[in-house]
Amino acid sequence: MSTVTVIGTGNMGQAIAGLVTKGGNTAEVIAHADTDKAVTGDIVVLAVPHAAVAEIISARKDQLAGKVVVDITNPLDFATFSLTVPADSSAAAQIAEALPDSKVVKAFNTNFGPTLAAGTVGGQTTTVVLAGDDAEAKAALVAVVAAAGLKTVDAGPLARARELEALAYLQIGLAASEQIGWTGGFAVVS
């Protein structure tokens, strides 16, 4: 069994904590501003807006060393509705650079909270697409997701995070323009 620390108490943080416990693993949820509470999970999920990540890394860099750090963020400027990272980079790559002693995995950013909680999207089992450079880190996250009854697809190395962030950008744009619902999204069918 794994212990997963979810930093962030919003919609996504609650949905991810719910799927962790659904699979029989332990979840602890910490508000991102609560720097007094120590991170104890082997897997740490950054379920916060992208703009909050630098503050979390600054406050918790030592606590995140040696851990699997899951970046679910989408680097969007919601005022201009544009991506905030260079086209040849990603939020996950920037986090990995800032946390060289952690094993960073990109995941959950292409899912909406309701599809994680329901376990389905469009009549299909919800699929969590992930990317990362450490096979053991990805396997640990896959085990947590699979235990909750969801599917996973390994998109490859962490360099693929930029494509996942672009896909999420498209999905968020479609939902914001009411072309799909916030309870919908993309399904991976194999």
C-alpha positions in Angstrom: 0.0 0.0 0.0 1.1 3.5 -0.7 0.7 6.7 1.3 -0.1 9.7 -1.0 0.1 13.3 0.2 -2.1 15.6 -1.9 -1.1 19.2 -1.6 -4.2 21.2 -2.5 -7.8 21.0 -1.1 -9.7 22.0 -4.3 -11.8 20.0 -6.7 -8.8 18.0 -8.2 -7.2 17.5 -4.8 -10.4 16.0 -3.3 -11.0 13.8 -6.4 -7.4 12.4 -6.4 -7.6 11.8 -2.6 -10.9 10.0 -3.2 -9.4 7.7 -5.8 -6.4 7.0 -3.6 -8.6 5.8 -0.7 -11.0 4.0 -3.0 -8.1 1.8 -4.0 -7.2 1.0 -0.4 -4.2 3.4 -0.2 -3.8 6.1 2.3 -4.3 9.8 1.4 -3.4 12.8 3.4 -4.6 16.2 2.1 -2.7 19.4 3.0 -3.7 22.9 2.1 -0.9 24.4 0.0 -0.5 27.3 2.4 -0.2 25.0 5.4 3.6 24.8 5.5 3.5 23.6 9.2 2.2 20.2 8.2 4.9 17.9 7.0 4.7 15.8 3.9 4.7 12.1 4.8 3.6 10.3 1.6 5.8 8.4 -0.7 3.9 10.0 -3.5 3.2 13.7 -3.4 0.5 15.2 -5.7 0.7 18.9 -6.5 -3.0 19.5 -6.9 -2.7 23.3 -7.0 -2.8 26.0 -9.7 0.5 26.2 -11.6 1.1 29.7 -10.1 1.4 28.1 -6.6 4.1 25.5 -7.4 7.1 27.8 -7.0 5.9 28.7 -3.4 5.4 25.0 -2.6 8.9 24.1 -3.9 10.5 26.9 -2.0 8.8 25.8 1.3 9.0 22.0 0.9 12.0 21.2 -1.4 13.8 19.2 1.3 10.5 17.3 2.2 10.1 16.4 -1.5 13.6 15.0 -2.0 13.5 11.3 -2.8 9.7 11.3 -3.3 7.6 10.7 -6.4 6.2 14.2 -7.2 3.1 14.2 -9.4 2.5 17.4 -11.3 -1.1 17.8 -12.3 -0.8 21.5 -13.2 -1.6 23.1 -16.5 0.4 26.3 -17.0 -2.4 28.6 -18.1 -2.8 32.3 -17.7 -6.5 32.5 -17.2 -6.7 36.2 -18.0 -5.3 35.7 -21.5 -6.1 32.0 -21.8 -2.7 31.2 -23.0 0.1 28.7 -22.0 2.8 30.3 -19.8 5.7 28.0 -20.5 7.9 28.1 -23.7 6.8 25.8 -26.5 9.9 23.6 -26.0 9.3 23.1 -22.3 6.5 22.2 -19.8 5.5 22.9 -16.3 6.6 19.4 -15.4 10.1 20.0 -16.8 10.4 23.2 -14.8 9.4 21.3 -11.6 11.9 18.5 -12.3 14.6 21.1 -12.8 13.7 22.7 -9.5 13.5 19.3 -7.7 16.5 17.4 -8.9 16.3 14.9 -6.0 12.6 14.1 -6.7 11.1 11.8 -9.3 8.6 13.9 -11.2 5.7 12.4 -13.1 3.1 14.3 -15.1 -0.4 12.9 -14.6 -4.0 13.8 -14.0 -3.7 17.1 -15.9 -5.8 15.8 -18.8 -8.6 14.7 -16.5 -11.4 16.8 -14.9 -12.2 16.1 -11.2 -15.6 14.7 -11.9 -14.3 12.1 -14.3 -11.8 11.0 -11.7 -14.5 10.8 -9.0 -17.0 9.0 -11.3 -14.4 6.7 -12.8 -15.9 7.2 -16.3 -15.9 9.6 -19.1 -18.2 9.2 -22.1 -19.2 5.8 -21.0 -15.6 4.6 -20.9 -13.4 4.0 -17.9 -11.4 7.1 -17.0 -7.8 6.9 -18.3 -5.0 8.8 -16.6 -2.3 9.6 -19.1 1.2 10.0 -17.5 4.7 10.8 -18.5 8.0 10.6 -16.6 11.6 9.5 -16.7 11.7 7.1 -13.7 10.0 3.7 -14.4 9.6 2.9 -10.7 8.0 6.3 -10.0 5.5 5.7 -12.8 4.8 2.2 -11.7 4.0 3.4 -8.2 1.5 5.9 -9.5 0.0 3.3 -11.9 -0.5 0.9 -9.0 -2.5 3.6 -7.1 -4.6 4.5 -10.1 -5.3 0.9 -11.1 -6.3 0.0 -7.5 -9.0 2.6 -7.8 -10.3 0.9 -11.0 -9.1 3.5 -13.5 -6.9 2.9 -16.5 -3.5 4.4 -17.3 -1.6 5.1 -20.4 2.2 5.7 -20.3 2.9 8.5 -22.8 6.7 8.0 -22.3 9.4 10.3 -20.9 8.8 13.5 -19.1 9.5 15.4 -22.3 6.0 14.3 -23.4 4.5 16.4 -20.6 4.4 19.4 -23.0 2.0 17.5 -25.3 -0.1 16.5 -22.3 -0.3 20.1 -21.2 -1.3 21.1 -24.8 -4.0 18.5 -24.8 -5.3 19.7 -21.4 -5.2 23.3 -22.8 -7.4 22.2 -25.7 -9.8 20.4 -23.3 -10.1 23.3 -20.9 -10.7 25.6 -23.8 -13.5 23.4 -25.1 -15.1 23.3 -21.7 -14.7 27.0 -21.1 -16.4 27.7 -24.4 -19.2 25.2 -23.5 -18.4 22.8 -26.3 -18.0 20.0 -23.8 -19.0 19.8 -20.2 -16.7 20.0 -17.2 -17.8 16.4 -16.5 -16.7 15.3 -19.9 -13.3 15.1 -21.6 -11.2 12.9 -23.7 -11.4 9.1 -23.4 -8.6 6.7 -24.4 -10.1 3.6 -26.0 -7.9 0.7 -26.9 
